Amino acid sequence: MKKYIVEGGNPLFGEVQISGAKNAAVAIIPAALMVDGVCRIENMPQISDATLLMSILQDMGAHIRVLNKSTVEIDCSSLHNARIPYDSARRCRASYYLIGALLGRFGAADVALPGGCDFGGTRPIDQHLKGFHALGAQVEVQGGFIDARAVDGDRLHGANIFLDKVSVGATINIMLAAALADGYTVIENVAKEPHIVDVANFLNSMGANIKGAGTDIIKIRGVERLHGGTYSIIPDQIEAGTYMAAVAACGGQIKVCNIIPKHMDCITAKLLEMGVEVEEIDDNLLVRRIGPLVKTNIKTMPYPGFPTDMQPQMAAALCLAHGTSIITESIFSSRFRYTEEFKRMGAQIQVDGNLAVIEGVDHLTGAQVEACDLRAGAAMIIAALAAYGTSEIRGVQYIERGYENVIEKFRGLGGNISVSEIPDEEEALSAG
Ligand code: EPZ
């Protein structure tokens, strides 16, 4: 196991290139199994979730060719349906997209229930299953597996589906299954995140007929098959926002390169309220924080609202803002476990259910902390870079699930961060 060692207290300066969007990639890789041909996917992020999902496809007979560090070819022409084992599915929440993709292509899926980030609280998939049932699948959950199969033969049929809750995962999973269903599907009350539009665009570039992604209603006319093609994944809105939050916390000036400015609007608006300067230059943002940080309030909402995946990173900056800030987490029942770690660094945070009240302090002090999920881990790097002194961050495997070359990118901004192995005896002790 590894840990990150961070020497904090210095501002950040430099440029950072943003990689392909993790939450698009982890849906597009499962979607590739629906394609009877070769998918050439560009701007693929080098993250462990993507690597894991591609290895699952290979175990099912897909042929994968790595052309360069961010381009892969996935050929699922000869892929065979197979049960997705627990030890694969549990390591990546996005493994649930394999259900929709397998149902779409083969009319059957047998996938272990997903794992992924544990914020505390449950992460149900009832809306996914509601959609599959409406599309004509019989769905059974038993023994930790989801067994779904088309009732009529080996193909699903079109349906009208109204989601009870705005859900990114359910929106994408139902879209996958419906893309190859026989007939017309309308999904209402859908999520509108940029990565949902990206998955729809990927499917359409392979011959699907999907309209309305990014709006409240998605309309899908099922097709017989999907052909191969080339697609480039959009830049990662949350990765970009993470580096923007880092310079807000640490001070300095950075250029965030290769982004889609429109996707950053909700994050930029909040940073401007906090006294951060953001200037759009083509597909880049110049982000500068010279003066004091100012408190603000944040309420996480579905896109185009403020993203829940940016909540921990912004909390790290707000720990250093003058005044009292309030964060309301409205997407997940609780997503504040990381605040206990910030308190070890001297942060003044009170959590009550889905509310966090942050009293800004003059500075944080380096400490040993542990990441409990992907975005909390990124937030701990931010807090450690802003803190005076040395921090050690454990649980870095969560961070590397979704952040490509995170050490190199922060070093490129002048961050003093290194990796070291945790001695076995120390690891055994920390395992309690
Ligand atoms: C996706 O998770 C992302 N993960 C999450 O990003 C992100 O936080 C979340 O969307 C919200 O934007 C991936 O894309 C792999 P939801 P997902 O379904 O699909 C409830 C990261 O850091 N719900 O939009 O699981 C659910 O409990 C990760 O990159 C149901 O009740 O999120 C939550 O309260 C963390 N029933 C709310 O809806 C369902 O069937 C939104 O969840 C599905 C969801």
Boltz pocket constraint, residues with backbone or C-beta under 6 A from the ligand:
constraints:
  - pocket:
      binder: B
      contacts: [[A, 22], [A, 23], [A, 26], [A, 93], [A, 94], [A, 117], [A, 122], [A, 123], [A, 124], [A, 125], [A, 126], [A, 127], [A, 128], [A, 129], [A, 165], [A, 166], [A, 167], [A, 168], [A, 169], [A, 170], [A, 191], [A, 308], [A, 309], [A, 330], [A, 331], [A, 332], [A, 333], [A, 374], [A, 375], [A, 402]]
      max_distance: 6.0
